[in-house]
Amino acid sequence: MEGLTYDTVLAFCQSWSVVYFSLMFAVAFAYAFWPSNKKRFSEAAYMPLRDSDGDE
């Protein structure tokens, strides 16, 4: 563990965080545009516009 300095740990974290967040973005993008989720997201998009009587 003597070979680990602040600069090497920082460089490792910075380089792999780009990979991690790119992967998480790809997963979120795929989830949002997955065909089976279309109905659920369409219903959620119009939820604020529905006339609600408060008895739900």
C-alpha positions as CSV (number, residue, x, y, z in Angstrom):
1,M,0.0,0.0,0.0
2,E,3.0,2.3,0.0
3,G,2.7,2.9,-3.7
4,L,-0.7,4.6,-3.3
5,T,-0.4,8.3,-3.1
6,Y,-3.1,10.9,-3.2
7,D,-2.3,11.7,-6.8
8,T,-2.6,8.1,-8.0
9,V,-5.9,7.5,-6.1
10,L,-7.2,10.8,-7.5
11,A,-6.3,9.9,-11.0
12,F,-7.9,6.4,-10.6
13,C,-11.1,7.9,-9.2
14,Q,-11.4,10.6,-11.9
15,S,-10.9,8.1,-14.7
16,W,-13.2,5.4,-13.5
17,S,-15.9,7.8,-12.4
18,V,-16.3,8.8,-16.0
19,V,-16.8,5.2,-17.0
20,Y,-19.2,4.6,-14.0
21,F,-21.4,7.7,-14.8
22,S,-21.4,6.9,-18.5
23,L,-22.6,3.4,-17.8
24,M,-25.3,4.7,-15.4
25,F,-26.4,7.3,-18.0
26,A,-26.7,4.5,-20.6
27,V,-28.8,2.4,-18.2
28,A,-31.1,5.3,-17.4
29,F,-31.4,6.1,-21.1
30,A,-32.3,2.5,-22.0
31,Y,-34.8,2.3,-19.1
32,A,-36.5,5.5,-20.2
33,F,-36.8,4.5,-23.9
34,W,-37.6,0.8,-23.3
35,P,-40.8,0.0,-25.2
36,S,-42.6,-1.7,-22.3
37,N,-42.3,1.5,-20.2
38,K,-44.0,3.7,-22.7
39,K,-47.5,3.3,-21.3
40,R,-46.4,4.0,-17.7
41,F,-44.4,7.1,-18.7
42,S,-47.3,8.4,-20.8
43,E,-49.7,8.1,-17.9
44,A,-47.3,9.8,-15.6
45,A,-46.8,12.7,-18.0
46,Y,-50.5,13.5,-17.9
47,M,-51.0,13.0,-14.2
48,P,-50.7,16.7,-13.3
49,L,-53.3,17.6,-15.9
50,R,-56.0,15.2,-14.7
51,D,-59.0,16.6,-12.9
52,S,-58.8,15.3,-9.4
53,D,-61.6,15.5,-6.9
54,G,-59.4,14.5,-4.0
55,D,-61.1,11.2,-3.5
56,E,-58.3,9.0,-4.8
